[in-house]
Amino acid sequence: MATTLVNPLDERDPPAGSVPARLATLQSSRIALLDISKPGGSIFLDRLESLLKARHGVSEVLRYAKPTFAKPAPEAVLADIREAQPHAVIEALAD
């Protein structure tokens, strides 16, 4: 019986884009936190939110969550984040 090997990597060329400029400071900024719904992610983000506010003067933390970690974030979640116009987005991975 013949063996077929399948490459699991995405071989498409990524779309061209540019990296946004790094924030000079987090002071008075609005940061979005995206929980990808892995176990422990919300605990990590709770602590991160506290640290961002206490140590870095972040004025507002916006919380979002994917329905499952197994799939990309739905367009509705991404649209909500874009509409909020945060200065930065942090995506949480945990287990």
PDB file of N, CA, C and O in Angstrom:
ATOM      1  N   MET A   1       0.842  -1.173   0.000  1.00  0.00           N
ATOM      2  CA  MET A   1       0.000   0.000   0.000  1.00  0.00           C
ATOM      3  C   MET A   1       0.890   1.241   0.000  1.00  0.00           C
ATOM      4  O   MET A   1       1.843   1.320   0.775  1.00  0.00           O
ATOM      5  N   ALA A   2       0.587   2.199  -0.858  1.00  0.00           N
ATOM      6  CA  ALA A   2       1.371   3.426  -0.972  1.00  0.00           C
ATOM      7  C   ALA A   2       1.090   4.358   0.205  1.00  0.00           C
ATOM      8  O   ALA A   2      -0.023   4.400   0.731  1.00  0.00           O
ATOM      9  N   THR A   3       2.108   5.096   0.604  1.00  0.00           N
ATOM     10  CA  THR A   3       1.978   6.074   1.682  1.00  0.00           C
ATOM     11  C   THR A   3       1.922   7.466   1.078  1.00  0.00           C
ATOM     12  O   THR A   3       2.757   7.816   0.244  1.00  0.00           O
ATOM     13  N   THR A   4       0.956   8.254   1.486  1.00  0.00           N
ATOM     14  CA  THR A   4       0.841   9.636   1.026  1.00  0.00           C
ATOM     15  C   THR A   4       1.194  10.557   2.180  1.00  0.00           C
ATOM     16  O   THR A   4       0.592  10.472   3.250  1.00  0.00           O
ATOM     17  N   LEU A   5       2.163  11.435   1.973  1.00  0.00           N
ATOM     18  CA  LEU A   5       2.550  12.416   2.974  1.00  0.00           C
ATOM     19  C   LEU A   5       1.875  13.742   2.642  1.00  0.00           C
ATOM     20  O   LEU A   5       1.864  14.178   1.491  1.00  0.00           O
ATOM     21  N   VAL A   6       1.323  14.363   3.652  1.00  0.00           N
ATOM     22  CA  VAL A   6       0.625  15.631   3.474  1.00  0.00           C
ATOM     23  C   VAL A   6       1.349  16.689   4.296  1.00  0.00           C
ATOM     24  O   VAL A   6       1.610  16.489   5.483  1.00  0.00           O
ATOM     25  N   ASN A   7       1.669  17.802   3.671  1.00  0.00           N
ATOM     26  CA  ASN A   7       2.333  18.907   4.352  1.00  0.00           C
ATOM     27  C   ASN A   7       1.273  19.733   5.087  1.00  0.00           C
ATOM     28  O   ASN A   7       0.381  20.280   4.438  1.00  0.00           O
ATOM     29  N   PRO A   8       1.341  19.842   6.421  1.00  0.00           N
ATOM     30  CA  PRO A   8       0.315  20.584   7.177  1.00  0.00           C
ATOM     31  C   PRO A   8       0.526  22.102   7.160  1.00  0.00           C
ATOM     32  O   PRO A   8      -0.291  22.853   7.694  1.00  0.00           O
ATOM     33  N   LEU A   9       1.608  22.540   6.554  1.00  0.00           N
ATOM     34  CA  LEU A   9       1.887  23.978   6.545  1.00  0.00           C
ATOM     35  C   LEU A   9       1.088  24.694   5.472  1.00  0.00           C
ATOM     36  O   LEU A   9       0.795  24.132   4.417  1.00  0.00           O
ATOM     37  N   ASP A  10       0.745  25.923   5.749  1.00  0.00           N
ATOM     38  CA  ASP A  10       0.070  26.764   4.772  1.00  0.00           C
ATOM     39  C   ASP A  10       1.130  27.293   3.817  1.00  0.00           C
ATOM     40  O   ASP A  10       1.986  28.079   4.222  1.00  0.00           O
ATOM     41  N   GLU A  11       1.088  26.886   2.589  1.00  0.00           N
ATOM     42  CA  GLU A  11       2.128  27.264   1.633  1.00  0.00           C
ATOM     43  C   GLU A  11       1.770  28.512   0.830  1.00  0.00           C
ATOM     44  O   GLU A  11       2.535  28.932  -0.039  1.00  0.00           O
ATOM     45  N   ARG A  12       0.622  29.103   1.114  1.00  0.00           N
ATOM     46  CA  ARG A  12       0.249  30.332   0.412  1.00  0.00           C
ATOM     47  C   ARG A  12       1.140  31.473   0.870  1.00  0.00           C
ATOM     48  O   ARG A  12       1.606  31.482   2.009  1.00  0.00           O
ATOM     49  N   ASP A  13       1.378  32.433  -0.009  1.00  0.00           N
ATOM     50  CA  ASP A  13       2.122  33.629   0.368  1.00  0.00           C
ATOM     51  C   ASP A  13       1.230  34.511   1.223  1.00  0.00           C
ATOM     52  O   ASP A  13       0.081  34.763   0.863  1.00  0.00           O
ATOM     53  N   PRO A  14       1.751  34.990   2.370  1.00  0.00           N
ATOM     54  CA  PRO A  14       0.927  35.859   3.213  1.00  0.00           C
ATOM     55  C   PRO A  14       0.689  37.195   2.506  1.00  0.00           C
ATOM     56  O   PRO A  14       1.517  37.626   1.704  1.00  0.00           O
ATOM     57  N   PRO A  15      -0.423  37.845   2.796  1.00  0.00           N
ATOM     58  CA  PRO A  15      -0.673  39.143   2.165  1.00  0.00           C
ATOM     59  C   PRO A  15       0.362  40.164   2.629  1.00  0.00           C
ATOM     60  O   PRO A  15       0.838  40.118   3.763  1.00  0.00           O
ATOM     61  N   ALA A  16       0.694  41.071   1.740  1.00  0.00           N
ATOM     62  CA  ALA A  16       1.663  42.117   2.077  1.00  0.00           C
ATOM     63  C   ALA A  16       1.054  43.045   3.111  1.00  0.00           C
ATOM     64  O   ALA A  16      -0.146  43.321   3.079  1.00  0.00           O
ATOM     65  N   GLY A  17       1.856  43.511   4.000  1.00  0.00           N
ATOM     66  CA  GLY A  17       1.377  44.426   5.025  1.00  0.00           C
ATOM     67  C   GLY A  17       2.557  45.088   5.698  1.00  0.00           C
ATOM     68  O   GLY A  17       3.709  44.831   5.349  1.00  0.00           O
ATOM     69  N   SER A  18       2.274  45.921   6.642  1.00  0.00           N
ATOM     70  CA  SER A  18       3.344  46.574   7.379  1.00  0.00           C
ATOM     71  C   SER A  18       3.090  46.401   8.871  1.00  0.00           C
ATOM     72  O   SER A  18       1.953  46.236   9.315  1.00  0.00           O
ATOM     73  N   VAL A  19       4.150  46.442   9.610  1.00  0.00           N
ATOM     74  CA  VAL A  19       4.066  46.316  11.060  1.00  0.00           C
ATOM     75  C   VAL A  19       3.734  47.696  11.627  1.00  0.00           C
ATOM     76  O   VAL A  19       4.392  48.678  11.283  1.00  0.00           O
ATOM     77  N   PRO A  20       2.723  47.779  12.489  1.00  0.00           N
ATOM     78  CA  PRO A  20       2.406  49.091  13.072  1.00  0.00           C
ATOM     79  C   PRO A  20       3.544  49.591  13.949  1.00  0.00           C
ATOM     80  O   PRO A  20       4.325  48.801  14.482  1.00  0.00           O
ATOM     81  N   ALA A  21       3.630  50.877  14.091  1.00  0.00           N
ATOM     82  CA  ALA A  21       4.656  51.472  14.946  1.00  0.00           C
ATOM     83  C   ALA A  21       4.444  51.044  16.393  1.00  0.00           C
ATOM     84  O   ALA A  21       3.309  50.917  16.852  1.00  0.00           O
ATOM     85  N   ARG A  22       5.532  50.824  17.100  1.00  0.00           N
ATOM     86  CA  ARG A  22       5.466  50.470  18.519  1.00  0.00           C
ATOM     87  C   ARG A  22       4.966  51.661  19.323  1.00  0.00           C
ATOM     88  O   ARG A  22       5.344  52.800  19.051  1.00  0.00           O
ATOM     89  N   LEU A  23       4.124  51.402  20.304  1.00  0.00           N
ATOM     90  CA  LEU A  23       3.637  52.478  21.163  1.00  0.00           C
ATOM     91  C   LEU A  23       4.803  53.029  21.986  1.00  0.00           C
ATOM     92  O   LEU A  23       5.605  52.266  22.524  1.00  0.00           O
ATOM     93  N   ALA A  24       4.891  54.340  22.080  1.00  0.00           N
ATOM     94  CA  ALA A  24       5.952  54.954  22.876  1.00  0.00           C
ATOM     95  C   ALA A  24       5.720  54.726  24.363  1.00  0.00           C
ATOM     96  O   ALA A  24       6.669  54.608  25.138  1.00  0.00           O
ATOM     97  N   THR A  25       4.450  54.663  24.755  1.00  0.00           N
ATOM     98  CA  THR A  25       4.082  54.445  26.151  1.00  0.00           C
ATOM     99  C   THR A  25       2.700  53.790  26.198  1.00  0.00           C
ATOM    100  O   THR A  25       1.916  53.894  25.255  1.00  0.00           O
ATOM    101  N   LEU A  26       2.426  53.131  27.288  1.00  0.00           N
ATOM    102  CA  LEU A  26       1.089  52.576  27.504  1.00  0.00           C
ATOM    103  C   LEU A  26       0.227  53.528  28.334  1.00  0.00           C
ATOM    104  O   LEU A  26      -0.978  53.320  28.475  1.00  0.00           O
ATOM    105  N   GLN A  27       0.848  54.567  28.879  1.00  0.00           N
ATOM    106  CA  GLN A  27       0.155  55.545  29.711  1.00  0.00           C
ATOM    107  C   GLN A  27      -1.065  56.098  28.972  1.00  0.00           C
ATOM    108  O   GLN A  27      -0.950  56.573  27.842  1.00  0.00           O
ATOM    109  N   SER A  28      -2.228  56.036  29.613  1.00  0.00           N
ATOM    110  CA  SER A  28      -3.500  56.559  29.084  1.00  0.00           C
ATOM    111  C   SER A  28      -3.967  55.870  27.802  1.00  0.00           C
ATOM    112  O   SER A  28      -4.789  56.420  27.070  1.00  0.00           O
ATOM    113  N   SER A  29      -3.455  54.686  27.529  1.00  0.00           N
ATOM    114  CA  SER A  29      -3.859  53.981  26.309  1.00  0.00           C
ATOM    115  C   SER A  29      -5.049  53.053  26.561  1.00  0.00           C
ATOM    116  O   SER A  29      -5.392  52.739  27.701  1.00  0.00           O
ATOM    117  N   ARG A  30      -5.659  52.633  25.468  1.00  0.00           N
ATOM    118  CA  ARG A  30      -6.797  51.693  25.494  1.00  0.00           C
ATOM    119  C   ARG A  30      -6.276  50.399  24.873  1.00  0.00           C
ATOM    120  O   ARG A  30      -5.870  50.381  23.711  1.00  0.00           O
ATOM    121  N   ILE A  31      -6.288  49.320  25.653  1.00  0.00           N
ATOM    122  CA  ILE A  31      -5.733  48.045  25.228  1.00  0.00           C
ATOM    123  C   ILE A  31      -6.844  47.000  25.163  1.00  0.00           C
ATOM    124  O   ILE A  31      -7.637  46.871  26.096  1.00  0.00           O
ATOM    125  N   ALA A  32      -6.897  46.264  24.070  1.00  0.00           N
ATOM    126  CA  ALA A  32      -7.855  45.166  23.933  1.00  0.00           C
ATOM    127  C   ALA A  32      -7.147  43.862  24.269  1.00  0.00           C
ATOM    128  O   ALA A  32      -6.026  43.625  23.820  1.00  0.00           O
ATOM    129  N   LEU A  33      -7.799  43.024  25.056  1.00  0.00           N
ATOM    130  CA  LEU A  33      -7.283  41.704  25.395  1.00  0.00           C
ATOM    131  C   LEU A  33      -8.193  40.672  24.754  1.00  0.00           C
ATOM    132  O   LEU A  33      -9.406  40.692  24.960  1.00  0.00           O
ATOM    133  N   LEU A  34      -7.609  39.772  23.978  1.00  0.00           N
ATOM    134  CA  LEU A  34      -8.368  38.735  23.291  1.00  0.00           C
ATOM    135  C   LEU A  34      -8.070  37.385  23.922  1.00  0.00           C
ATOM    136  O   LEU A  34      -6.952  36.878  23.831  1.00  0.00           O
ATOM    137  N   ASP A  35      -9.069  36.815  24.554  1.00  0.00           N
ATOM    138  CA  ASP A  35      -8.965  35.485  25.163  1.00  0.00           C
ATOM    139  C   ASP A  35      -9.308  34.463  24.085  1.00  0.00           C
ATOM    140  O   ASP A  35     -10.398  34.510  23.515  1.00  0.00           O
ATOM    141  N   ILE A  36      -8.394  33.543  23.801  1.00  0.00           N
ATOM    142  CA  ILE A  36      -8.665  32.569  22.743  1.00  0.00           C
ATOM    143  C   ILE A  36      -9.440  31.364  23.269  1.00  0.00           C
ATOM    144  O   ILE A  36      -9.662  30.406  22.529  1.00  0.00           O
ATOM    145  N   SER A  37      -9.847  31.397  24.519  1.00  0.00           N
ATOM    146  CA  SER A  37     -10.692  30.380  25.149  1.00  0.00           C
ATOM    147  C   SER A  37      -9.983  29.073  25.453  1.00  0.00           C
ATOM    148  O   SER A  37     -10.597  28.006  25.439  1.00  0.00           O
ATOM    149  N   LYS A  38      -8.691  29.157  25.727  1.00  0.00           N
ATOM    150  CA  LYS A  38      -7.984  27.977  26.229  1.00  0.00           C
ATOM    151  C   LYS A  38      -8.066  28.032  27.753  1.00  0.00           C
ATOM    152  O   LYS A  38      -8.182  29.112  28.331  1.00  0.00           O
ATOM    153  N   PRO A  39      -8.006  26.874  28.400  1.00  0.00           N
ATOM    154  CA  PRO A  39      -8.076  26.866  29.862  1.00  0.00           C
ATOM    155  C   PRO A  39      -6.987  27.738  30.491  1.00  0.00           C
ATOM    156  O   PRO A  39      -5.817  27.643  30.120  1.00  0.00           O
ATOM    157  N   GLY A  40      -7.367  28.562  31.418  1.00  0.00           N
ATOM    158  CA  GLY A  40      -6.429  29.426  32.127  1.00  0.00           C
ATOM    159  C   GLY A  40      -6.239  30.788  31.487  1.00  0.00           C
ATOM    160  O   GLY A  40      -5.643  31.674  32.098  1.00  0.00           O
ATOM    161  N   GLY A  41      -6.728  30.972  30.285  1.00  0.00           N
ATOM    162  CA  GLY A  41      -6.529  32.246  29.600  1.00  0.00           C
ATOM    163  C   GLY A  41      -7.146  33.418  30.331  1.00  0.00           C
ATOM    164  O   GLY A  41      -6.533  34.482  30.418  1.00  0.00           O
ATOM    165  N   SER A  42      -8.342  33.246  30.857  1.00  0.00           N
ATOM    166  CA  SER A  42      -9.004  34.355  31.545  1.00  0.00           C
ATOM    167  C   SER A  42      -8.282  34.712  32.844  1.00  0.00           C
ATOM    168  O   SER A  42      -8.254  35.878  33.237  1.00  0.00           O
ATOM    169  N   ILE A  43      -7.706  33.726  33.502  1.00  0.00           N
ATOM    170  CA  ILE A  43      -6.935  33.986  34.731  1.00  0.00           C
ATOM    171  C   ILE A  43      -5.704  34.823  34.397  1.00  0.00           C
ATOM    172  O   ILE A  43      -5.392  35.796  35.083  1.00  0.00           O
ATOM    173  N   PHE A  44      -5.012  34.426  33.330  1.00  0.00           N
ATOM    174  CA  PHE A  44      -3.843  35.180  32.874  1.00  0.00           C
ATOM    175  C   PHE A  44      -4.235  36.614  32.515  1.00  0.00           C
ATOM    176  O   PHE A  44      -3.557  37.563  32.908  1.00  0.00           O
ATOM    177  N   LEU A  45      -5.336  36.769  31.764  1.00  0.00           N
ATOM    178  CA  LEU A  45      -5.745  38.101  31.332  1.00  0.00           C
ATOM    179  C   LEU A  45      -6.217  38.966  32.495  1.00  0.00           C
ATOM    180  O   LEU A  45      -6.015  40.180  32.477  1.00  0.00           O
ATOM    181  N   ASP A  46      -6.844  38.360  33.512  1.00  0.00           N
ATOM    182  CA  ASP A  46      -7.228  39.122  34.704  1.00  0.00           C
ATOM    183  C   ASP A  46      -5.988  39.752  35.338  1.00  0.00           C
ATOM    184  O   ASP A  46      -5.989  40.933  35.685  1.00  0.00           O
ATOM    185  N   ARG A  47      -4.947  38.962  35.482  1.00  0.00           N
ATOM    186  CA  ARG A  47      -3.700  39.449  36.096  1.00  0.00           C
ATOM    187  C   ARG A  47      -3.035  40.487  35.196  1.00  0.00           C
ATOM    188  O   ARG A  47      -2.544  41.509  35.677  1.00  0.00           O
ATOM    189  N   LEU A  48      -3.018  40.223  33.886  1.00  0.00           N
ATOM    190  CA  LEU A  48      -2.407  41.155  32.953  1.00  0.00           C
ATOM    191  C   LEU A  48      -3.139  42.500  32.990  1.00  0.00           C
ATOM    192  O   LEU A  48      -2.503  43.554  32.977  1.00  0.00           O
ATOM    193  N   GLU A  49      -4.460  42.463  33.036  1.00  0.00           N
ATOM    194  CA  GLU A  49      -5.234  43.704  33.123  1.00  0.00           C
ATOM    195  C   GLU A  49      -4.843  44.498  34.359  1.00  0.00           C
ATOM    196  O   GLU A  49      -4.649  45.711  34.280  1.00  0.00           O
ATOM    197  N   SER A  50      -4.726  43.829  35.497  1.00  0.00           N
ATOM    198  CA  SER A  50      -4.328  44.511  36.734  1.00  0.00           C
ATOM    199  C   SER A  50      -2.962  45.169  36.595  1.00  0.00           C
ATOM    200  O   SER A  50      -2.774  46.318  36.994  1.00  0.00           O
ATOM    201  N   LEU A  51      -2.008  44.432  36.024  1.00  0.00           N
ATOM    202  CA  LEU A  51      -0.656  44.963  35.860  1.00  0.00           C
ATOM    203  C   LEU A  51      -0.607  46.117  34.863  1.00  0.00           C
ATOM    204  O   LEU A  51       0.097  47.102  35.087  1.00  0.00           O
ATOM    205  N   LEU A  52      -1.341  46.003  33.781  1.00  0.00           N
ATOM    206  CA  LEU A  52      -1.352  47.086  32.788  1.00  0.00           C
ATOM    207  C   LEU A  52      -1.855  48.384  33.396  1.00  0.00           C
ATOM    208  O   LEU A  52      -1.317  49.454  33.115  1.00  0.00           O
ATOM    209  N   LYS A  53      -2.879  48.294  34.223  1.00  0.00           N
ATOM    210  CA  LYS A  53      -3.444  49.493  34.849  1.00  0.00           C
ATOM    211  C   LYS A  53      -2.540  50.022  35.962  1.00  0.00           C
ATOM    212  O   LYS A  53      -2.263  51.219  36.027  1.00  0.00           O
ATOM    213  N   ALA A  54      -2.080  49.123  36.839  1.00  0.00           N
ATOM    214  CA  ALA A  54      -1.307  49.543  38.009  1.00  0.00           C
ATOM    215  C   ALA A  54       0.107  49.998  37.664  1.00  0.00           C
ATOM    216  O   ALA A  54       0.570  51.012  38.187  1.00  0.00           O
ATOM    217  N   ARG A  55       0.790  49.279  36.806  1.00  0.00           N
ATOM    218  CA  ARG A  55       2.202  49.575  36.517  1.00  0.00           C
ATOM    219  C   ARG A  55       2.430  50.452  35.290  1.00  0.00           C
ATOM    220  O   ARG A  55       3.451  51.132  35.190  1.00  0.00           O
ATOM    221  N   HIS A  56       1.485  50.437  34.363  1.00  0.00           N
ATOM    222  CA  HIS A  56       1.740  51.126  33.098  1.00  0.00           C
ATOM    223  C   HIS A  56       0.741  52.230  32.779  1.00  0.00           C
ATOM    224  O   HIS A  56       0.837  52.864  31.728  1.00  0.00           O
ATOM    225  N   GLY A  57      -0.217  52.469  33.673  1.00  0.00           N
ATOM    226  CA  GLY A  57      -1.140  53.579  33.510  1.00  0.00           C
ATOM    227  C   GLY A  57      -2.121  53.441  32.359  1.00  0.00           C
ATOM    228  O   GLY A  57      -2.615  54.439  31.835  1.00  0.00           O
ATOM    229  N   VAL A  58      -2.407  52.203  31.965  1.00  0.00           N
ATOM    230  CA  VAL A  58      -3.397  51.978  30.915  1.00  0.00           C
ATOM    231  C   VAL A  58      -4.744  52.488  31.414  1.00  0.00           C
ATOM    232  O   VAL A  58      -5.167  52.157  32.521  1.00  0.00           O
ATOM    233  N   SER A  59      -5.410  53.287  30.602  1.00  0.00           N
ATOM    234  CA  SER A  59      -6.658  53.898  31.058  1.00  0.00           C
ATOM    235  C   SER A  59      -7.865  52.992  30.893  1.00  0.00           C
ATOM    236  O   SER A  59      -8.814  53.068  31.675  1.00  0.00           O
ATOM    237  N   GLU A  60      -7.834  52.126  29.867  1.00  0.00           N
ATOM    238  CA  GLU A  60      -8.993  51.271  29.615  1.00  0.00           C
ATOM    239  C   GLU A  60      -8.524  49.937  29.042  1.00  0.00           C
ATOM    240  O   GLU A  60      -7.676  49.889  28.152  1.00  0.00           O
ATOM    241  N   VAL A  61      -9.093  48.857  29.570  1.00  0.00           N
ATOM    242  CA  VAL A  61      -8.833  47.518  29.044  1.00  0.00           C
ATOM    243  C   VAL A  61     -10.150  46.955  28.541  1.00  0.00           C
ATOM    244  O   VAL A  61     -11.133  46.878  29.277  1.00  0.00           O
ATOM    245  N   LEU A  62     -10.153  46.569  27.289  1.00  0.00           N
ATOM    246  CA  LEU A  62     -11.346  46.007  26.648  1.00  0.00           C
ATOM    247  C   LEU A  62     -11.153  44.510  26.533  1.00  0.00           C
ATOM    248  O   LEU A  62     -10.085  44.060  26.118  1.00  0.00           O
ATOM    249  N   ARG A  63     -12.158  43.727  26.890  1.00  0.00           N
ATOM    250  CA  ARG A  63     -12.029  42.271  26.878  1.00  0.00           C
ATOM    251  C   ARG A  63     -12.884  41.646  25.782  1.00  0.00           C
ATOM    252  O   ARG A  63     -14.055  41.989  25.618  1.00  0.00           O
ATOM    253  N   TYR A  64     -12.289  40.739  25.046  1.00  0.00           N
ATOM    254  CA  TYR A  64     -12.964  39.996  23.976  1.00  0.00           C
ATOM    255  C   TYR A  64     -12.576  38.538  24.101  1.00  0.00           C
ATOM    256  O   TYR A  64     -11.551  38.210  24.699  1.00  0.00           O
ATOM    257  N   ALA A  65     -13.398  37.656  23.535  1.00  0.00           N
ATOM    258  CA  ALA A  65     -13.098  36.230  23.592  1.00  0.00           C
ATOM    259  C   ALA A  65     -13.536  35.544  22.305  1.00  0.00           C
ATOM    260  O   ALA A  65     -14.577  35.860  21.729  1.00  0.00           O
ATOM    261  N   LYS A  66     -12.717  34.603  21.874  1.00  0.00           N
ATOM    262  CA  LYS A  66     -13.106  33.733  20.767  1.00  0.00           C
ATOM    263  C   LYS A  66     -14.008  32.649  21.331  1.00  0.00           C
ATOM    264  O   LYS A  66     -13.849  32.271  22.492  1.00  0.00           O
ATOM    265  N   PRO A  67     -14.953  32.135  20.545  1.00  0.00           N
ATOM    266  CA  PRO A  67     -15.804  31.059  21.051  1.00  0.00           C
ATOM    267  C   PRO A  67     -15.043  29.749  21.248  1.00  0.00           C
ATOM    268  O   PRO A  67     -15.427  28.939  22.092  1.00  0.00           O
ATOM    269  N   THR A  68     -13.982  29.531  20.494  1.00  0.00           N
ATOM    270  CA  THR A  68     -13.172  28.318  20.626  1.00  0.00           C
ATOM    271  C   THR A  68     -11.752  28.613  20.177  1.00  0.00           C
ATOM    272  O   THR A  68     -11.529  29.429  19.282  1.00  0.00           O
ATOM    273  N   PHE A  69     -10.792  27.943  20.807  1.00  0.00           N
ATOM    274  CA  PHE A  69      -9.401  28.151  20.405  1.00  0.00           C
ATOM    275  C   PHE A  69      -9.069  27.426  19.108  1.00  0.00           C
ATOM    276  O   PHE A  69      -8.046  27.711  18.486  1.00  0.00           O
ATOM    277  N   ALA A  70      -9.917  26.499  18.694  1.00  0.00           N
ATOM    278  CA  ALA A  70      -9.619  25.656  17.544  1.00  0.00           C
ATOM    279  C   ALA A  70      -9.814  26.344  16.195  1.00  0.00           C
ATOM    280  O   ALA A  70      -9.398  25.815  15.164  1.00  0.00           O
ATOM    281  N   LYS A  71     -10.440  27.510  16.196  1.00  0.00           N
ATOM    282  CA  LYS A  71     -10.716  28.207  14.935  1.00  0.00           C
ATOM    283  C   LYS A  71     -10.302  29.667  15.053  1.00  0.00           C
ATOM    284  O   LYS A  71     -10.197  30.197  16.159  1.00  0.00           O
ATOM    285  N   PRO A  72     -10.067  30.321  13.915  1.00  0.00           N
ATOM    286  CA  PRO A  72      -9.771  31.751  13.966  1.00  0.00           C
ATOM    287  C   PRO A  72     -10.927  32.536  14.585  1.00  0.00           C
ATOM    288  O   PRO A  72     -12.065  32.067  14.613  1.00  0.00           O
ATOM    289  N   ALA A  73     -10.625  33.711  15.069  1.00  0.00           N
ATOM    290  CA  ALA A  73     -11.665  34.567  15.650  1.00  0.00           C
ATOM    291  C   ALA A  73     -12.708  34.894  14.587  1.00  0.00           C
ATOM    292  O   ALA A  73     -12.352  35.233  13.458  1.00  0.00           O
ATOM    293  N   PRO A  74     -13.987  34.798  14.932  1.00  0.00           N
ATOM    294  CA  PRO A  74     -15.033  35.147  13.977  1.00  0.00           C
ATOM    295  C   PRO A  74     -14.928  36.615  13.556  1.00  0.00           C
ATOM    296  O   PRO A  74     -14.453  37.457  14.317  1.00  0.00           O
ATOM    297  N   GLU A  75     -15.367  36.898  12.365  1.00  0.00           N
ATOM    298  CA  GLU A  75     -15.306  38.272  11.853  1.00  0.00           C
ATOM    299  C   GLU A  75     -16.032  39.239  12.783  1.00  0.00           C
ATOM    300  O   GLU A  75     -15.613  40.389  12.910  1.00  0.00           O
ATOM    301  N   ALA A  76     -17.104  38.805  13.434  1.00  0.00           N
ATOM    302  CA  ALA A  76     -17.850  39.680  14.350  1.00  0.00           C
ATOM    303  C   ALA A  76     -16.974  40.133  15.521  1.00  0.00           C
ATOM    304  O   ALA A  76     -17.039  41.291  15.932  1.00  0.00           O
ATOM    305  N   VAL A  77     -16.160  39.226  16.057  1.00  0.00           N
ATOM    306  CA  VAL A  77     -15.260  39.570  17.167  1.00  0.00           C
ATOM    307  C   VAL A  77     -14.205  40.557  16.673  1.00  0.00           C
ATOM    308  O   VAL A  77     -13.914  41.547  17.345  1.00  0.00           O
ATOM    309  N   LEU A  78     -13.636  40.289  15.507  1.00  0.00           N
ATOM    310  CA  LEU A  78     -12.624  41.185  14.945  1.00  0.00           C
ATOM    311  C   LEU A  78     -13.224  42.561  14.649  1.00  0.00           C
ATOM    312  O   LEU A  78     -12.577  43.585  14.871  1.00  0.00           O
ATOM    313  N   ALA A  79     -14.442  42.581  14.156  1.00  0.00           N
ATOM    314  CA  ALA A  79     -15.115  43.849  13.866  1.00  0.00           C
ATOM    315  C   ALA A  79     -15.344  44.646  15.155  1.00  0.00           C
ATOM    316  O   ALA A  79     -15.176  45.866  15.172  1.00  0.00           O
ATOM    317  N   ASP A  80     -15.724  43.961  16.220  1.00  0.00           N
ATOM    318  CA  ASP A  80     -15.919  44.641  17.505  1.00  0.00           C
ATOM    319  C   ASP A  80     -14.617  45.270  17.992  1.00  0.00           C
ATOM    320  O   ASP A  80     -14.611  46.392  18.498  1.00  0.00           O
ATOM    321  N   ILE A  81     -13.518  44.539  17.836  1.00  0.00           N
ATOM    322  CA  ILE A  81     -12.212  45.067  18.254  1.00  0.00           C
ATOM    323  C   ILE A  81     -11.848  46.281  17.405  1.00  0.00           C
ATOM    324  O   ILE A  81     -11.433  47.310  17.938  1.00  0.00           O
ATOM    325  N   ARG A  82     -12.002  46.169  16.089  1.00  0.00           N
ATOM    326  CA  ARG A  82     -11.683  47.303  15.202  1.00  0.00           C
ATOM    327  C   ARG A  82     -12.537  48.519  15.537  1.00  0.00           C
ATOM    328  O   ARG A  82     -12.038  49.644  15.566  1.00  0.00           O
ATOM    329  N   GLU A  83     -13.816  48.294  15.790  1.00  0.00           N
ATOM    330  CA  GLU A  83     -14.735  49.394  16.104  1.00  0.00           C
ATOM    331  C   GLU A  83     -14.325  50.123  17.381  1.00  0.00           C
ATOM    332  O   GLU A  83     -14.488  51.339  17.482  1.00  0.00           O
ATOM    333  N   ALA A  84     -13.800  49.393  18.344  1.00  0.00           N
ATOM    334  CA  ALA A  84     -13.374  49.989  19.612  1.00  0.00           C
ATOM    335  C   ALA A  84     -12.114  50.832  19.463  1.00  0.00           C
ATOM    336  O   ALA A  84     -11.810  51.649  20.332  1.00  0.00           O
ATOM    337  N   GLN A  85     -11.390  50.645  18.390  1.00  0.00           N
ATOM    338  CA  GLN A  85     -10.155  51.379  18.093  1.00  0.00           C
ATOM    339  C   GLN A  85      -9.157  51.395  19.249  1.00  0.00           C
ATOM    340  O   GLN A  85      -8.745  52.464  19.697  1.00  0.00           O
ATOM    341  N   PRO A  86      -8.768  50.216  19.732  1.00  0.00           N
ATOM    342  CA  PRO A  86      -7.750  50.183  20.791  1.00  0.00           C
ATOM    343  C   PRO A  86      -6.399  50.621  20.234  1.00  0.00           C
ATOM    344  O   PRO A  86      -6.163  50.570  19.026  1.00  0.00           O
ATOM    345  N   HIS A  87      -5.529  51.046  21.124  1.00  0.00           N
ATOM    346  CA  HIS A  87      -4.161  51.397  20.716  1.00  0.00           C
ATOM    347  C   HIS A  87      -3.345  50.139  20.446  1.00  0.00           C
ATOM    348  O   HIS A  87      -2.396  50.162  19.662  1.00  0.00           O
ATOM    349  N   ALA A  88      -3.723  49.033  21.104  1.00  0.00           N
ATOM    350  CA  ALA A  88      -3.009  47.763  20.916  1.00  0.00           C
ATOM    351  C   ALA A  88      -3.930  46.613  21.296  1.00  0.00           C
ATOM    352  O   ALA A  88      -4.902  46.791  22.031  1.00  0.00           O
ATOM    353  N   VAL A  89      -3.607  45.426  20.780  1.00  0.00           N
ATOM    354  CA  VAL A  89      -4.352  44.198  21.104  1.00  0.00           C
ATOM    355  C   VAL A  89      -3.358  43.171  21.600  1.00  0.00           C
ATOM    356  O   VAL A  89      -2.303  42.975  20.997  1.00  0.00           O
ATOM    357  N   ILE A  90      -3.692  42.516  22.694  1.00  0.00           N
ATOM    358  CA  ILE A  90      -2.879  41.419  23.234  1.00  0.00           C
ATOM    359  C   ILE A  90      -3.736  40.164  23.193  1.00  0.00           C
ATOM    360  O   ILE A  90      -4.860  40.151  23.693  1.00  0.00           O
ATOM    361  N   GLU A  91      -3.198  39.114  22.595  1.00  0.00           N
ATOM    362  CA  GLU A  91      -3.905  37.856  22.480  1.00  0.00           C
ATOM    363  C   GLU A  91      -3.328  36.896  23.521  1.00  0.00           C
ATOM    364  O   GLU A  91      -2.111  36.735  23.608  1.00  0.00           O
ATOM    365  N   ALA A  92      -4.195  36.261  24.308  1.00  0.00           N
ATOM    366  CA  ALA A  92      -3.731  35.397  25.388  1.00  0.00           C
ATOM    367  C   ALA A  92      -3.748  33.935  24.981  1.00  0.00           C
ATOM    368  O   ALA A  92      -4.736  33.431  24.448  1.00  0.00           O
ATOM    369  N   LEU A  93      -2.652  33.276  25.240  1.00  0.00           N
ATOM    370  CA  LEU A  93      -2.544  31.827  25.079  1.00  0.00           C
ATOM    371  C   LEU A  93      -2.264  31.248  26.453  1.00  0.00           C
ATOM    372  O   LEU A  93      -1.437  31.780  27.194  1.00  0.00           O
ATOM    373  N   ALA A  94      -2.931  30.183  26.795  1.00  0.00           N
ATOM    374  CA  ALA A  94      -2.701  29.579  28.109  1.00  0.00           C
ATOM    375  C   ALA A  94      -3.105  28.119  28.071  1.00  0.00           C
ATOM    376  O   ALA A  94      -3.775  27.680  27.136  1.00  0.00           O
ATOM    377  N   ASP A  95      -2.713  27.388  29.052  1.00  0.00           N
ATOM    378  CA  ASP A  95      -3.102  25.994  29.271  1.00  0.00           C
ATOM    379  C   ASP A  95      -2.772  25.601  30.681  1.00  0.00           C
ATOM    380  O   ASP A  95      -3.019  24.463  31.078  1.00  0.00           O
TER     381      ASP A  95
END
